[in-house]
Amino acid sequence: MNLADKKVLITGSTMGIGHASARAMLAAGARVALHGRNIERVREAIAELGFPGQSVAVGGDVGDPEQCRQLVEDAVAQLGGLDFLVCNAGIGDLSYPEAVTEEHWDKVMNVNCRSGYLLTKHALPALRQSRGAVLLVASAAGICAGPTDNFAYAIAKAGMISLAQTLSVELAPSGIRVNALCPGFINTPLIEAENRATNGQIHRFVEQATLLHRIGTEDECASTVAYLATDEAAYFTGVAIINDGGLTVQRSWGGRN
Ligand code: NAI
């Protein structure tokens, strides 16, 4: 895989899928703006990865509109342009429909869906110049109804898929491609926290509900993210790419309660 000269911004890259994806793209030669809420933590993540000359750090809360603008402008300025925007930062707070507060709903929608729109909007001047691409990290939970404790999350991720489709139509005349990635269960700090909160229920559920009977690894997700940054992926636009070990192929994953 060759990403030499590609300039990439990936949000939420201090750990999990974002961190592994940054590593994969750096190893392929990309220059990458890593991002997290805490800029010191981002610098630590860059040191862990070991590609200091190819990496820059940006910070900000993607739930905040002004910080979305600022972090994109900061990344574009430091990289000197932008070829590939990956909107990956997200939260997985569990909640049941009747227990969802307005505050929880707004937070999940803003971080997991609105951010994709705002980050893309602010990246447009740079992406128009590069005729670049956007990847919105959605979820298998946005493809078909999942467990009810994923209520607001699933709705936000379905919105993220629709956002990718809508933006792909809007931005095709500018030569900008937009896709969504829909991971199933991937073994990251987010899923580990959910697994602990449900007394191991998630791992048991994944073994039973996926065709491959196992959870996915961060690297199995990162390789897809990195591929979508290559010129070889130039014919992908407007699609939701499902990377879920056969979780949703039968169009239902049932409940896990
Ligand atoms: P994670 O919790 O391991 O990492 C999330 C990253 O996003 C961290 O760097 C965190 O600091 C950052 N982040 C969270 N909220 C933020 C905010 N408001 N502002 C700025 N940064 C913020 O999560 P993981 O598992 O790596 O997930 C990455 C993406 O993949 C998320 O959008 C998640 O919804 C999605 N996803 C994950 C799946 C999984 O099984 N791990 C399955 C389907 C989708």
Boltz pocket constraint, residues with backbone or C-beta under 6 A from the ligand:
constraints:
  - pocket:
      binder: B
      contacts: [[A, 11], [A, 12], [A, 13], [A, 14], [A, 15], [A, 16], [A, 17], [A, 18], [A, 35], [A, 36], [A, 37], [A, 60], [A, 61], [A, 62], [A, 63], [A, 87], [A, 88], [A, 89], [A, 90], [A, 91], [A, 92], [A, 111], [A, 137], [A, 138], [A, 139], [A, 140], [A, 181], [A, 182], [A, 183], [A, 184], [A, 185], [A, 186], [A, 187], [A, 188], [A, 189], [A, 190], [A, 191]]
      max_distance: 6.0
